[in-house]
């Protein structure tokens, strides 16, 4: 009984204080991974930044992520289109 209440209390505190930090950290990681993919595999979408030799060395590690990254680049929003800048409900 006590363990279940303690677990619920810890989840409540996480939701109260830590959830926003965790969400922000995941968003920052996603953005940094997108920048890394643009720098290394940018020539796939027409942005040649690194010489192909370096990209080819990283290719075996990045192959599983390429399809997801291309979809993400295709539906990418501009900074003013994010929900945090939305004025609905103000």
N, C-alpha and C positions, 0 to 999 in steps of 0.2 A: 504494500500500500504506500509506504513512504517512498520507495524507489520510483514508483509511477508518478507521484506528486513532484518529486525532485526532478525527474526527467521533463515533466511538463513545465516546471519553473525555469529550467535551463533553456528549453525551447522558446519560452516566452521572452527571456532576456536576450537570446540571440536575435529573435525577431525585432525586439525593441531597439537594440543597439548595434548588432553586427550585420544584419541582413543588407543594409544599404552599402556598407563597406565591402561585403563579399560581392555584391552585384557590380559595384564600381570596379573592383579588381578584375572580375571576369570581362567586363567591357574593355578595360585598358589592355588586357592580354589579347583580346580579339583584335583590337586596333593595332597593337604592335606586331602581331602575327601577319596582319594584312600588309603592313609596311615592309616587313621582312620578305614576304612573297613578292611584292612589287619590285623590290630591289633585286631579288635573285631571279625571279621568273617573269619580270616585266615584259620581256620580249614576246611572251605569249599573247599579251593584249596590246602590243605596239609601243611599249615604253622601254627602249633599250638603255639600261643603266650600267650593268656589269658586263664585262666581256663574257662570251658564252662558255669559256673554259671553266670559270668558277661555277657557273650555273650547272654545267654538266657534272661537276664533281658532287654537287648537292642534289642532283636529280633523283637518285635512288631513295633519299630520305623524304623528298617532297612529293613524289608521285601519288601517294594516297590522299594528299591534301589539295591537289591541283583542281579537281572537279568542283569541290566545295568552294575553293577560293574564287574560281571563275564565276560561279553563281552569286557569290557574295559581292563581287565587283560589279556584276550586271545589275543588281538591285540596290546598290549603294545609294544612300541619300546624301544630300548636301547638308552642311551643318545647320542650316536654318530650317530644315525639314524634320528635325528630331522632335520627339514628343516634349522634351523639356522646354522647348521654345514655343509650344503651342499655346495660344491665348484662349482656347475654348474653355469655358467654365470659370473664367476669371471675373 
